[in-house]
Amino acid sequence: MIHTAIPLTIIIPTHQEEQNLKELLPQLQWAAEIMVVDSFSTDQTVAIAEQYHAKVFVRKYVGPADQKNWAIDQATYPWILILDADERLTAALEQEIKQLMQQPNEQIDGYWIARQNYFMGKKIRYSGWQGDRIIRLFQQSKCRYNDKQVHEEIEETGSTEQLQYAMDHYTYRNLDHFLDKMRRYARWSAQDYHHKTPKVTYFHLWLKPAFRFFKHFVLKRGFLDGYVGFVVSVLMAWGVFLRYVYIQEMQQSEV
């Protein structure tokens, strides 16, 4: 691709993301390098990535941390921005990143970026999704992801700061897509919690999901998001229930 004046590698992990890439990649052509790390998509994901001059790598998907850490090691530039295919940079955030990369502060390991989440076509202001922020812009030599299957996070050893502007996160394509994502996350979460849970009881299968609903809908004020806040809270509780059902399944298979 034609390199611009912005010395930055953008990494996008993908699987079956043709629709999202059609929207995302045209907005990122200012970056010096775009890497798409795909896990054997059967749709047009790879073709679309190549159309927009991304470097495409196809490898087996073990987990999110493994995929991203491998990609970080392949990056050409010392600063990296990681985006999921369902995330979008706002114009203000894009400009902020461009300005930072013109004279990067080498004393900062990485930058937190807030996410404005959208679900079922509605901006979510509460429901436990407020305050969502993640380190996504960081120095290649100083940051890696921890070894978790769900909610993997960057481990940094030095200073971090938060960017002023947020990205948009469109986590919901349709109900089937979101339920598939929840099942996948529940299985991954079961791997993380398996050895921390000696025995699955009614406490795990009923009380913990019930509290998760209460947390999102009441404590995190999901009721202020209306019907969509109720749906989010139910789905978050269902995800906890599934996690322990999968753990129970894993434990029974070990007997």
LOSE-143342 format. One record per residue (C-alpha): residue number from 1; x, z, y. Coordinates in steps of 0.1 Angstrom, whole numbers, plus 2048, in hexadecimal, padded with zeros to 3 digits. Example, Ala and Ser with C-alpha at 12.3 -4.5 7.8 and 13.67 -1.06 7.14 Angstrom:
LOSE-143342
    k   xx   zz   yy
    1  87B  84E  7D3
    2  889  847  7F5
This chain:
LOSE-143342
    k   xx   zz   yy
    1  800  800  800
    2  80A  7FD  824
    3  819  81E  830
    4  80C  82C  850
    5  81D  846  867
    6  80C  863  855
    7  825  86F  83A
    8  80C  87F  823
    9  802  87B  7FE
   10  7DD  87F  7F7
   11  7D5  888  7D2
   12  7B2  882  7C4
   13  7AB  88C  7A0
   14  78E  877  791
   15  778  870  774
   16  75A  858  777
   17  75C  859  79D
   18  755  835  7A7
   19  73A  83D  7C0
   20  74D  859  7D1
   21  76D  844  7D3
   22  75A  828  7E4
   23  752  840  800
   24  772  855  801
   25  78F  83D  7FE
   26  787  827  81C
   27  78A  847  832
   28  7AD  84F  825
   29  7C0  82F  82C
   30  7D4  83F  847
   31  7E8  854  82E
   32  80A  847  822
   33  801  84D  7FE
   34  7E1  851  7EA
   35  7E3  85C  7C6
   36  7C5  85A  7AF
   37  7CA  86E  78E
   38  7AF  862  776
   39  7A5  870  754
   40  79B  850  743
   41  77C  847  757
   42  767  82B  748
   43  756  820  768
   44  766  80E  786
   45  77A  82D  792
   46  79C  81E  78B
   47  793  7FB  798
   48  786  809  7B9
   49  7A5  81F  7BD
   50  7BB  801  7B9
   51  7A6  7ED  7D1
   52  7AE  807  7EC
   53  7D3  806  7E4
   54  7D5  828  7D3
   55  7F0  830  7B9
   56  7DC  835  799
   57  7E8  84C  77C
   58  7D3  850  75D
   59  7D9  86F  747
   60  7C7  886  730
   61  7B4  8A2  741
   62  7BE  8C4  735
   63  7B1  8D8  753
   64  7AF  8D6  779
   65  7CF  8EA  780
   66  7E3  8D5  767
   67  7D7  8B4  775
   68  7DE  8BE  799
   69  800  8CE  792
   70  80B  8AE  77F
   71  7FF  899  79C
   72  812  8AF  7B6
   73  832  8A8  7A4
   74  82D  882  7A7
   75  827  882  7CC
   76  83F  86F  7E3
   77  83A  883  802
   78  842  8A8  809
   79  81F  8B0  816
   80  801  8AC  7FF
   81  7DB  8AC  805
   82  7C5  8B0  7E6
   83  7A1  8A4  7E8
   84  786  8A3  7CE
   85  773  883  7CD
   86  753  894  7DA
   87  765  8A1  7F9
   88  767  890  81B
   89  77D  896  839
   90  76A  898  85A
   91  778  885  877
   92  784  8A5  887
   93  796  8B1  868
   94  7A6  890  862
   95  7B4  890  886
   96  7C0  8B4  882
   97  7D3  8AB  862
   98  7E2  88C  872
   99  7EF  8A0  88F
  100  7FE  8BB  878
  101  810  8A1  863
  102  820  891  881
  103  835  8B1  886
  104  82F  8C7  867
  105  837  8EC  868
  106  850  8F1  84C
  107  84A  917  84F
  108  827  913  842
  109  822  90F  81D
  110  7FE  903  81F
  111  7DE  901  832
  112  7BB  90F  829
  113  79F  8F6  82F
  114  77B  902  832
  115  760  8EE  81F
  116  73D  8E8  82B
  117  729  8E4  80B
  118  70A  8CE  806
  119  6F2  8D1  7E9
  120  6D3  8BC  7E2
  121  6D8  8AB  804
  122  6D8  8CC  817
  123  6F4  8DD  82A
  124  6F9  8FF  819
  125  6FE  91A  833
  126  6FB  939  81C
  127  6F6  93E  7F7
  128  71A  94A  7F2
  129  728  928  7FB
  130  72F  932  81F
  131  753  93B  826
  132  75F  922  80B
  133  783  91A  812
  134  7A0  90D  7FE
  135  7C5  904  802
  136  7C6  8DE  800
  137  7E1  8D4  818
  138  803  8E1  80E
  139  828  8DB  809
  140  830  8CB  7E7
  141  84F  8E1  7E2
  142  83E  902  7E8
  143  81B  901  7D8
  144  80C  8FD  7B5
  145  7EA  906  7A5
  146  7E6  924  790
  147  7DD  920  76B
  148  7B7  924  76C
  149  79D  90C  75F
  150  783  915  77A
  151  789  91C  79F
  152  7AE  915  79C
  153  7C0  91E  7BC
  154  7E1  915  7CC
  155  7FC  92F  7C8
  156  811  931  7E7
  157  82F  947  7ED
  158  831  946  813
  159  81B  942  832
  160  7FA  930  834
  161  7E2  928  851
  162  7BF  91B  853
  163  7B6  8FA  862
  164  79C  8FA  87E
  165  784  8E0  86F
  166  772  8DE  84E
  167  76D  8C4  834
  168  74C  8BA  825
  169  745  8C0  800
  170  729  8AC  7F0
  171  728  8BE  7CF
  172  705  8B1  7C4
  173  700  88D  7B9
  174  6E0  894  7A5
  175  6D3  8B1  78F
  176  6E1  8A3  76E
  177  703  89E  77E
  178  704  8C2  78B
  179  6F8  8D1  76A
  180  713  8BE  758
  181  72C  8CC  771
  182  71F  8EF  76C
  183  721  8EC  746
  184  745  8DF  749
  185  74F  8FB  761
  186  73E  915  74A
  187  753  909  72C
  188  773  90A  741
  189  76A  92D  74E
  190  764  938  72B
  191  788  92F  723
  192  794  944  741
  193  77E  962  738
  194  780  960  712
  195  79D  979  70D
  196  78F  990  728
  197  76E  994  715
  198  772  9A6  6F4
  199  74D  9A4  6EB
  200  730  992  6FC
  201  712  9A9  701
  202  6F1  9A9  713
  203  704  9B5  731
  204  716  994  732
  205  6F8  97F  729
  206  6DE  98F  73F
  207  6EA  9A7  759
  208  708  993  765
  209  6F3  973  76A
  210  6D7  988  77B
  211  6F0  998  793
  212  6FF  975  79A
  213  6DD  969  7A5
  214  6D8  989  7BA
  215  6FA  984  7C9
  216  6F4  960  7D4
  217  6CF  962  7DE
  218  6CE  985  7EE
  219  6F1  992  7F6
  220  6FE  970  801
  221  6DC  968  812
  222  6D4  94A  7FD
  223  6B0  94F  806
  224  6B8  942  828
  225  6C1  921  819
  226  69D  91F  80C
  227  694  90D  7EC
  228  6B7  8FE  7E8
  229  6C6  921  7EC
  230  6B0  92D  7CF
  231  6BB  90F  7BA
  232  6E0  916  7C1
  233  6DC  93B  7B8
  234  6CA  933  797
  235  6E5  91A  78E
  236  701  932  796
  237  6F0  94C  77F
  238  6EB  932  764
  239  710  929  766
  240  71A  94E  75F
  241  701  94F  742
  242  710  930  733
  243  733  93D  737
  244  72C  95A  720
  245  718  945  707
  246  737  92F  704
  247  74D  94E  700
  248  736  95B  6E5
  249  738  939  6D4
  250  75E  93A  6D6
  251  760  95D  6C8
  252  749  954  6AA
  253  75F  936  6A2
  254  77D  94D  69F
  255  76D  964  685
